[in-house]
Amino acid sequence: MIQAMTKQDLRRETLTYQGTGGVSAGNCGAGFRPAFLDTDTNTVYLSRFSNGEPAPFHLLDGLPDELVLRRNAAGKVDAVKSAIVSGFVRAGHFYSREEASYALAELH
């Protein structure tokens, strides 16, 4: 069975980090932008809507087709390869959700 990151995983992560800098609502004022890291290639992708516009939160729909494992009947991305990690970019550096949470706590 192929492992994948799904929309449900993103929801679970958001609940885990709710109220911290590990979610977009908690850190956007400090210059963090939602992003994904492909740990296979070390490529960072900003979170985007399917039309390419920057998204203010984590969305799988804007990721490149080569990362997508499954789409639903409407064409929305349901799952991407397991090497994808959600996090944030700030000042050219990728932060995991946990790292962003700690970094924001240090800023305050």
N, C-alpha and C positions, 0 to 999 in steps of 0.2 A: 504494500500500500504506500502511495506517495504521500509524504507529509506536506502540509501546506499552511500558509497563513490565510485566514479567512476573515470575513467581516465580523464574525462572532468573536474571533480572537481580539480584534481591535476594540470591540465593545467591552470585553473582559478587561483588557488593559486599561481602558478609560475608567472603568469602575475601580480598579485597583489603585490607580493614581489620582482619583478624584480629590479635589481640594489641595493639590500640590502642583508643583511646576512640571509634573510629568504629563499634564494635559494642556491642550492649546489654550483653553480658557484661563488657565492659571499662569501662563508664561508669555503670552503674546505681547504684553506691554513691555517686556524686557528684551524684545528683539528675537525671540525664538520663532522659527517657522517650521510647521510640521513637515516631516520628510521621512524617507525610507532609505535604509542602507542595504545594499546587496552584499552580504558578507562573502560571497564567492568571488566578486570582482572588486570590492571596496568602492563601488559606484554609489553615489548619493543621488536620490531623486526627490525633488520637492513634491509635496502632495499637491495634486492638481485635479480639477474636475475633468470629465471626459473630453471637454472641448479645449483643454490645455490651459485654461485660466487657473491661476494659483488658488488653492483651497485653504480656508482658514482652519481646517482640521484634517485629520487623517482620512483619506479616501483611497481605495484601491483602484478606482476607475481610471485614473490618469496615469497609471504605471504602463510602461511599454509592453507591447504584446509578448515579447520574449520572456517576460516574467510571469505572465498569466497562465494559470493551469486550468481554470474553469470559469465560464460565464453562464449567467442564467438566461432564460428564454428571452428576456428583454435586452440582452447584450451587456448587462452590467457585470463587472468582475465580481465573482464569488470567492475566488481563491488565487493566491500567487505562490510561487515557490517558497519553500521553507527557509531559504537563506535570507529572506527579507526580514529586516528588523525595523520596527517603527520607532521614531524618535524625532529629533529636531535639529535644525541647523541654526547656528548663531555665530556670527563673525567668521564664517567659513569653516566652522568645526561642527562635526556631527556629534550629537549627544543622544544616548539612549534615553528612554523615559526616566529611568532611575537617575542617570547622570544629570539630566535637566532638572529633576526635582531637587537634587543636592545643590546644583549650581545656583538655582533661584533662591534657595534657602540661604546660601552664602551671600547673595547680593543684598539680602534684606537684613 
